[in-house]
Amino acid sequence: MGLPVYQVFINNKEFELLKSDIWSDSFVQAQMLHGRKRVPIRIRYRGGHTREYPKKSYEIRTSSRTYHFNAEYDDPSMMRNALSFRFFESINVPSPGTKHCVLYINNKIAGVYLQIEGVKTPFFHRRGIPVRSIIYAVNDNADFTDKRLSKKSYFSGYSLIKGGERDRAKLSQFIRAIHVHEGEELQRYLERHLDINNFLRWLSGAVLTGNYDGFNQNYTLFEHRSRRVYRMIPWDYEGTWGRNCYGKLVDSNLVKIHGYNKLTEKVLSYKAYRQQYKNLLTNLLDTVFTVRRQLPIVYRMYNNIADDVYKDPNQKWSNKIFDGEPDTIRHYIENRRQDISDQLRRLDS
């Protein structure tokens, strides 16, 4: 039957404007046809270094929703983002919905894309989560380090998507406070301002899937409106399940169990949280992070997209490598389970 097809139509003037500066974040006007429905949209390029690739990624906005059409150009499986977000959902961390599709632009095939739900206000409305502020971690300054010596803003590395100056100041104060408070005072502060259960589940997901870049960028922070605590959502998990963000095979033990930012260091400095984290990881190894649980998901995705991937004129990787990706992911899970088991024995409780 094939993947769903989306067709984007951009008039010549708008298309030339779009192509004139690949680094611009400005939108141009266009229309999108999906099935029989044609809707007005705005479209722009998205991503960092990937904007220079022949197969580009796009952000598309309708009157009510934001979608990211990711080229997944560096991922030979085309599945790692989708598999990761599904994994996070299975461990009760809200994550973007995904759908593979085929994209055409002005009747020319652009290839197979992963449509990713935007993490904006409608994302939370659809899940019944009351949200006060939404903040993206957009670069590697978003690592919760103490900025007093560097003179950088505590908000450096972040982009405020929903909220006002109060919300910008509140996150800055939170990051400053975790370096000012110590001992029981810091633990009480963390309990009041951070959803510890969500944070440890997010940490578990990043560690198990092996996202080295997921600790100092590529996450969303949001403040729960009624509980007034911060929670985490994953973003950009292309470099996972045994490959980095450029598609290179990496050691399964690249990401250590404690993660790589100052907030994980502060949280895991407390015995109660370390024990909670150990119990959580042990449970996930027994239940969801297994070959038996994940490989059927991998093969369903693979079988769903394979025919269209073979016909993608802008695919970077050979069909042979693509066909070997389910085994690559299988080997990663097997090796990663052993890595985590070994590190759990050494994690002081």
ABEGO torsion letter per residue (X at the ends): XEBBBBBBBBBAAAAAAAAABAABABBBBBBBBBEABBBBBBBBBBEBAAAABABBBBBBBBAABBBBBBAGAABAAGAAAAAAAAAAAAAGBBBBBBBBBBBBBGGBBAEBBBBBBBBBAAAAAAAGBBBABBBBBABAABAGBBAAAAGBBAABGBBBABEBAAAAAAAAAAAAAAAABBEAAAAAAAAAABBAAAAAAAAAAAAAAGBAAAAABGBBBBBBAAAGBBBBBBBGAABBGGBBAAGBBBBAAABBAAEABAAAAAAAABAAAAAAAAAAAAAAAAAABBAAAAAAAAAAAAAAAAAAAAABAABABBAAAAAAAAAAAAAAAAAAAAAAAAAAAABBX
